[in-house]
């Protein structure tokens, strides 16, 4: 029982660590995400990164680059919390002795990423709509101006396609995240093992 409680405590701490790191990461990366998504839009009017930055700043102001920041956090904090906790729980089953085991790190990393990606897809859909302010979607609902905030985005997505709209692209998101998180955890675990071993050898 004590071992189980200890394991759960470690998993929760891992989730908290991932969440705090996300707060700082998104503060820096949110503007880049806005630009990336606008360049990826179908029939995007932007042809370059700098051109997109200038056009958005001129027409919508600097605030546009952080319009989806709280939504980004509301997606990424749960994503990282689920991701880290899932990884720790999977490692408890696949690698209970916590030895360096590339196979278990790859499998646990991929599955943890898949679970987190699927669970947070509705939030990702809302974030994408806030970042792109997709004119065709908004005009189909006779919405003028800009969407702002999670509640507004959720309402709009639901009007556009009901519950199913929140899971649009879930398969692609899961497929994208699985190799990404598998590689990330494998590299992390390798360097943790290498540096720990190197440190012990020096002693």
C-alpha positions in Angstrom: 0.0 0.0 0.0 2.8 2.4 0.9 4.5 1.7 -2.3 1.3 2.4 -4.3 0.8 5.7 -2.4 4.4 6.6 -3.1 4.0 5.9 -6.8 0.9 7.9 -7.0 2.6 10.8 -5.2 5.5 10.7 -7.7 3.0 10.6 -10.6 1.2 13.7 -9.3 4.5 15.5 -8.7 5.5 14.8 -12.3 2.2 16.2 -13.5 2.7 19.4 -11.5 6.2 19.8 -12.8 5.0 19.4 -16.4 2.2 21.9 -15.8 4.6 24.6 -14.3 7.0 24.2 -17.2 4.1 24.7 -19.6 3.2 28.1 -18.1 6.7 29.4 -19.0 6.9 27.6 -22.4 3.6 28.9 -23.7 4.4 32.5 -22.7 7.2 32.4 -25.2 5.7 30.1 -27.8 2.1 31.4 -28.1 3.0 34.1 -30.7 4.9 31.6 -32.8 1.9 29.3 -32.7 -0.4 32.0 -33.9 1.8 32.8 -36.8 2.2 29.1 -37.7 -1.5 28.4 -37.7 -2.3 31.5 -39.8 0.3 30.4 -42.4 -1.3 26.9 -42.5 -4.8 28.2 -43.1 -6.5 27.1 -46.3 -6.1 30.0 -48.8 -3.9 31.9 -46.2 -3.3 35.5 -47.3 0.1 35.4 -45.7 3.2 34.4 -47.6 6.0 34.7 -45.0 6.5 34.7 -41.2 7.5 38.4 -41.1 4.7 39.4 -43.4 2.2 37.6 -41.2 3.6 39.2 -38.1 3.4 42.7 -39.6 -0.1 42.2 -41.1 -1.5 40.8 -37.8 0.1 43.6 -35.7 -1.2 46.3 -38.1 -4.8 45.0 -38.4 -5.3 43.4 -34.9 -2.6 44.8 -32.7 -0.1 43.0 -30.5 -2.9 41.5 -28.4 -3.7 39.2 -31.2 -0.6 37.2 -30.6 -1.8 36.4 -27.0 -5.6 36.2 -27.7 -5.4 32.4 -27.3 -2.9 32.4 -24.5 -5.3 31.4 -21.7 -6.9 28.9 -24.1 -3.4 27.6 -24.9 -2.7 27.1 -21.2 -6.1 25.5 -20.7 -5.2 22.9 -23.3 -1.4 22.5 -22.7 -1.5 22.3 -18.9 -4.0 19.4 -18.9 -2.1 17.8 -21.8 1.2 17.9 -20.0 -0.4 16.8 -16.7 -2.1 13.8 -18.3 1.1 13.1 -20.4 3.5 13.1 -17.4 1.1 11.2 -15.1 0.3 8.6 -17.8 4.0 8.1 -18.5 4.8 7.5 -14.8 1.9 5.1 -14.3 2.9 3.2 -17.5 6.5 3.0 -16.3 5.3 1.5 -13.0 3.8 -1.4 -15.0 6.4 -1.7 -17.8 9.5 -0.9 -15.9 8.8 -1.2 -12.1 12.5 -1.2 -11.2 13.0 2.1 -13.1 16.1 0.8 -14.9 17.2 2.3 -18.2 15.0 0.4 -20.7 14.7 2.0 -24.1 11.8 -0.3 -25.1 9.7 0.6 -22.1 10.5 4.3 -22.5 9.4 4.3 -26.2 6.2 2.4 -25.5 5.2 4.4 -22.4 6.1 7.7 -24.1 4.0 6.9 -27.2 1.0 5.7 -25.2 1.2 8.7 -22.8 1.2 11.1 -25.7 -1.7 9.3 -27.4 -3.8 9.5 -24.2 -3.0 13.1 -23.6 -3.6 14.1 -27.2 -7.0 12.4 -27.5 -8.2 13.8 -24.1 -7.3 17.4 -25.1 -8.4 17.4 -28.7 -11.5 19.5 -28.0 -9.3 22.2 -26.4 -7.0 22.1 -29.4 -9.9 22.6 -31.8 -11.0 25.7 -29.8 -7.4 27.1 -29.6 -7.0 26.7 -33.4 -10.2 28.6 -34.1 -9.1 31.4 -31.7 -5.6 31.6 -33.3 -6.8 31.6 -36.9 -10.1 33.5 -36.6 -11.1 31.5 -39.7 -13.3 33.8 -41.6 -15.4 31.2 -43.5 -16.4 29.5 -40.3 -17.3 32.7 -38.5 -19.2 34.2 -41.5 -21.2 31.0 -41.8 -22.6 31.8 -38.3 -22.9 35.6 -39.1 -20.2 36.3 -36.5 -18.5 39.7 -36.9 -15.4 40.8 -35.2 -13.0 38.5 -33.4 -13.6 35.5 -31.1 -12.0 35.8 -27.7 -11.9 33.4 -24.8 -12.5 29.7 -24.3 -16.3 30.0 -23.6 -16.8 31.9 -26.9 -14.7 29.4 -28.8 -16.5 26.4 -27.3 -19.9 27.8 -28.2 -18.8 28.6 -31.8 -17.3 25.2 -32.4 -20.5 23.5 -31.1 -22.6 25.7 -33.4 -20.4 24.7 -36.3 -20.7 21.0 -35.9 -22.0 19.8 -32.6 -20.1 17.4 -30.3 -18.3 15.8 -33.3 -16.7 19.1 -34.2 -14.7 19.0 -31.0 -12.9 15.8 -32.1 -12.2 16.8 -35.6 -8.6 15.7 -36.4 -8.3 13.5 -33.3 -6.6 10.7 -35.2 -4.1 13.0 -36.9 -3.3 14.6 -33.5 -2.8 11.3 -31.8 -0.6 10.0 -34.7 1.4 13.2 -34.6 1.9 13.1 -30.8 2.9 9.4 -30.4 6.3 9.5 -32.1 6.9 13.0 -30.7 6.5 12.0 -27.1 8.2 8.6 -27.6 11.3 10.3 -29.0 11.2 13.0 -26.3 11.0 10.5 -23.4 13.6 8.2 -25.0 16.1 11.0 -25.4 15.4 12.3 -21.8 15.8 8.8 -20.3 19.0 8.2 -22.3 20.7 11.4 -21.1 19.5 10.9 -17.5 21.0 7.4 -17.6 24.2 8.6 -19.3 24.8 11.6 -17.0 24.0 9.6 -13.9 26.3 6.8 -14.9 29.0 9.3 -15.9 28.6 11.0 -12.5 28.9 7.8 -10.6 32.0 6.8 -12.5 33.7 10.1 -11.7 33.1 9.5 -8.0 
